[in-house]
Amino acid sequence: MFFFALSRWVHCEPWNQDARYLLVLAIFQKAREEKYPKHICVILKKLIMQVLSNISNPHEKEAMQYEVFLLLLLSSEVCLQSLDYENCIAQAKEALRTTPSSRVDTFFAHLQLCRAYAVQGDLLNSRNEYMECLRNHTNTEIGWVMLKQLESACSLEGSSDEIDINLCVCVKRNGSDSSKWASLFNLACAQCFLWDGNFESAEKALAQACTQVDPDSCILFLNG
């Protein structure tokens, strides 16, 4: 219902940037839910470029800066899911160039680059971006869980306690459910152990995750 309402809004007011921006977010969510089908990715790429091209001065307002930053990251993700790694990296780098780090959480741009380089097997750059994530920090819990998942893909030796510490600080600052995020963190650890072939440690991490939340939820998360 919300998706169709946004479509009608854009149809009635094609000049309205807010309507187009919200429609992009809605279509991106739909693409994620449907595992990024090709036809939706094509639509998203075109619509994002249209919205970006109509922004005359992205540095004029802080809110506009964030919109540009987010749109570039969405474009980068669509390219990543379309196996277009060159444009994926280019869009993420453009997000970093066009947005002052002091005003926007650049952690996720570096995380995006880390993912793209890791998929390509570029360990040097993936590790560099991993370290940039540690330096930049984020106040969003899922960012730390996602970074943990990349440790194995970056072929990093050992485990970084810094991620665990930062996640705990983030959870405390936001007043979030500590058991929920501890469980998700342990599931991320289990995935890393599985990719490394360390099944004994993976079993222990999964067992720990299951003690913190509903075991059925853990199984569904891991399968996903």
N, C-alpha and C positions, 0 to 999 in steps of 0.2 A: 504494500500500500504506500509506504513512504517513498519507495523507489519511483513508482508511477507518478506520485505527487510532484517529485522533483523534476521528472521528465516534462510534465505539463508546465511547470513553472519556467523551465528553460525554453520551452516552445512558445510560451506567451511573452517572455521577456528575454530574448536571445542575447541582449546586450548586458544582462545582469551577471556580473562576475561572481557574486556570492552564490547564485543559483548553480552556475557551471562548476564552481569549486566543490559544492556539496554533492553535486551529481557525480563528479569524479570519485569522491570518497565512497559513495554508495556503490558505484560500479566496481571499484577496486575490492570492496568487501564481498561483492557477489563473485568476483573472479577468484578470490581466495577460497570461498566456500565451494566452488566448483573446480578447484585445482587448476586454475588459470587456463581455461580453454582458449584455443588460438583466436577464435573470432572476437572474444571479449578483449583479449590483449591488444588486438589491432584497433578496436574502438577506443580503448583506454589511451593508447599511444597518441592517437590523433587528437582526442579531446584534451589531454594534458598539454600538448603542444599549442593548441588553440588558446587555452586559458593562460599559459605562460606568455604567449605572444601579445596578448591584450593587456598585460601589466606594463604600464609605461615606465614607472619608476619604483622598482621593488624596495629601494632603500628609504622610501619616504616615510613609511610607518612600520613600527615593530611587528604588528599583526600581519602586515603584507609580507614582511621578510620571512616570517615563519611559514606562511602559505607557500611561498616560492620554494623554500627549503624542503617542505613536505612533498610538494608536487614533484620536485626533482628526485627525491628518494622513492616515491611511488613509481615514477618512470623507470628508475634504476631497477627496482624490484621486478617490474613487468619484463624488462629486458633480460634480467637474470633467469626468470622462469621461461623465457622464450629462447634461452641458450645463446642470447646475443651478449656475450661477455664484454666485448669492446665498448658498446654503448652503455652497458650496465656500469662499468667503471667510470666512463666519461661523465655520466649523469651524477654519480655520487661525488666525483671530484668537483663538478660544477656546483653542487650543493654546498660543499665546503668553501669554495671560492666566493660565492655570492652572499654568504651569510656570516656576519660577525660571530665568532665563537662565544663572545661575552654575553650574547643575548639569546642564543639558541643552543640546545643540547646537541652538540656535534657528535656525541658518542655513537649515535646510530648511523651516521654517515661513515665513520671509521669502521663500524661493525659490518656495514654493507660491503665496504671494500675488502675487509678481511674475508668475508664469505665468498666474494667473487674470485679473489686470488686463490683461496683454498680450493675451490672447485676446479680451477685451472691448473692446480698443482704448483703454483708459484709460491713456494714456502717462504722465501725471503720477504716478499712484500706482504704476505698474509701475516707473518710474525710481526713485521713492523706495524701493521694496522692493529694487531692484537695489543701491542704495547701502547699504541695511541689511545685505545679504548681505556686501558688501565690509567693512563695519564689524565684523560679528559673526564672520566667518571660520568655517572648518570644517576638521577634520582628515581628511575623507573626500574622496578624489581626485575621485570622480564628481560631487561637488557643484560643483567649479570648472568641470568640463567642461560641465555643464548650464547653469551661469550664463553661460558663454561663448556658448552657443547662443541665449541670450535677448537678447544685445546687439542683434541685428538687429530682433527683435520689439519691443524697447523703443525702436526708432528712435534709438539712441545714435550720435552722430557719432564716427567713428574707433574705434580699438580700445584696450581697457584693458590696458596691460602689467601692471597689478596682479594680474589673474587669472592670467596666465602665471607671475608671480613666486610667488604663493601656491601654485599647483599644484606648482611645483618644490620649494618648501619642504616641502610636504605629502608629496611622493614621497620626499624625502630623509629626513624624520623617520620615515616608516613603513617605509623600506627597500623600497619597491615597485619594480616593473619600470619604469624610466624611459622606455625605448623604447616600451613599450605605452601609457603615458599621454601621451607626446609625440605618438604617432600619433593617439590619440583626440582630443587637443586640436586637432591640425591638421585632422581631419575635422570637428570642430565649427566651426572657422574657415571651412572650405570651404562648409559649409551656410549660414553667415551671408553669405558672398560670393554664393552662389547666390540666396538670397532678395533680396539687394540688386541682383542683375543684374550683378554684377562677375565675369564668367565667366573672365577672364584670371587674376585673383587666386585664384579657386576652383580652377582647374586647377593652379596652382602649389602651393596648400595640399594638394590631393589627391596630387600627385606627391611632395611631402615626406612625407606620411603613408605612402605606399606604400614609401618607402625605409626606413621604420623597422620595419615588420612585413610579414607575408605579404600581398601585394596582393589575393588573393582575400578575405581577411578584411575588408579595407578596403571592397571593393565590397559585400559582404554587409551591413556596418554601415551604409553610406550608403543602401542600398536600404531597410533597416529603418527 
